[in-house]
Amino acid sequence: MTLYDQSIAVFRSRIDTMIGLLTKAGAHPKGDALLESRLADDMHPFANQARFVANLPGEALPRLTKRSFSSYEENAATLAGAKTALSETAALLDSVTPDELVAPDETVVLDLPNGMEFTLTAEQYVRDWSLPNFYFHLTTAYAILRSEGLDIGKIDFMPHMMPYMTKGPS
């Protein structure tokens, strides 16, 4: 499996998952008020989770390609705004080609705002930092919506599996 398959292709597919969740959230009676929902008082609300899902793939690009990315600094004020940010990230990912990615063993330095620094290979960065963070925020967004009573289930979190289905439930 290539570094592109491990990163860009996964991010792109799961962005569609988040867009699907936002579409269902738009039909919920709370509507845009869902953006302030959270699982616990000390956790970020749904709006932040959506912003992080939109930002994390782009934030990987300067480490994995020669591209730059400007993160969304503000949370979307509406579910539609969150979908727009995700759609923009999807379009950016759609424009990345496999030959743009660095070699999997290329050194990547990860500097965190708190002053911590990590030195990894590009493959380690994707596997151990970028994808786990991305999935954490995607899963948290799903859990927030589920806790607010949205009629969503595993198929809404894993729609990318449908093309592989060879037999339906009995």
N, C-alpha and C positions, 0 to 999 in steps of 0.2 A: 504494500500500500504506500502510495506516495505522500509526501508532506501536504500536498494540495488536497488529496483525498481525506487526510486526517484532520485538516483544518478548514479550509475555505468551503469545501463541499458540505461538511457537517454544519458549519455556521449557517450557510445559505439555506439548507433544508430546515433547520430549527428556527430560523427567522420566520419562515412560513408557518411554523407551529404557533409562534407567538402572535402573528397576525391573525391566525384563526381564533386564538383565545380572545383577542381583542374584539373580533367580530361578534363572538358570542356575548362578550361583556356588554357590547353596545345594545343588546336586546334586554338586558337585565333592568329591572325597575330602578335600581340605584344609578344606572348610567354612569356619567362622569364622576359621580361621588365615589365610585369604586377606586378611583385613583388615590384616595386617602386611606383606603383599607390596609390593614397590616395584620400580621400573625401575632405579634407581641409588641408591647410598647417600645422596647429597645431595638426593634427592627425597622428597616426602611419600609415605607408604604409601597403600594403597588406601582405608583408613578415612578418611583426610583427604580424598581425592579425592571420596568419596561425600558427606562432610559439605559440602564446597565446592559440589558440584552441588545439594545441598538448600538451601544458604544463598544462593547468588548471585541467584536470581530474587527471593527475598524482600528481599534487600538493595537491589535496584533499586526496589522499590515506594515507599519514601519520596521518591525523586527523581522518579519517574514519576507518582505519585498522592499523595493526602493520607494514605495509610495508613502505619502504622508496622510494623516487623518486628523481632523479637528472634532473632538468629542462634543456631544451635546452637553452643554453645561447646565441647562435648566430642564426641569421636568416638564413634560407636556401638560397643558391645562385641560385637555380633553382626550378622550379615548381615540378620537379621529386624529388628533395631533400625534399621539403615540404611534398610531399605525403609519402615519406619514414618515416619521423618523425611521421606523423599521423598514419601510418600503425604500427609503433612500439608502439605507445600509445594504439592503438586498440588491439594489441596482449597482452599488459600488462593488459588492462581491461578485456579481454577474460579469463585471468588466475585468476581473482578475483572471489571468491565464496561468496554467500550471508552470510554464517556463519562467515566470516572474519570481517564483519562490526561491529563496536561498537553499543551499544544500542542507539536508537534515542535520549534518554534523557541524554546521557553522555556529560559531559562538554568538550567543545572545546575552546581553546584559539587561537585567530587569531592575530598574530603579523605582522604589516605592516612595510616595510622598512623605512617609515617616522616617526616611533616611536609610532604610534597609536596601541592600543590593544583593542580587542573585546573579550568578554567571552559570548559564546552562547552554546546551546545544539547542538549536531551533526545534528539534523534535522533542526534547525534554520540556522546553517552554510550552509547546502546544499541549503535550500530554499531561504535564504536572501543574501548569499554571492557568493557561488560557482557557482550555476546554472545561476544567473543573469549575472555574469562576463563572463561565458562561452558563453551564448547566445548573449551578447553584441558584443563579438569579432567575433562570427560566423555570426551574422547579418551584422556587419560592413564589413567583408570579402565579403559576398554576395553583399552588396551595392556597394562596390568598383568595383567588377567585372561587375555588371550591368551598372555602370556609364561608364565603359570602352567599352560598347557595346556588351558584351557577350549575346548570345541568351539563357538566363536563365529566369526562372519564378518561381512561387510559388511551382510548382511540384518539381523543383530542390532543393528547400529549405526544402520541406516536403515529400521526397520520402518514409519515414517511414509510411505514411498513405496508401500507395497503397495496402498492404495486407488486409485492412479493406474495400476497395471499393466494394460495392455490385451493383452499377450501374454507368456506365460511363456518360460522358457529352452528352447532346442531341444536 
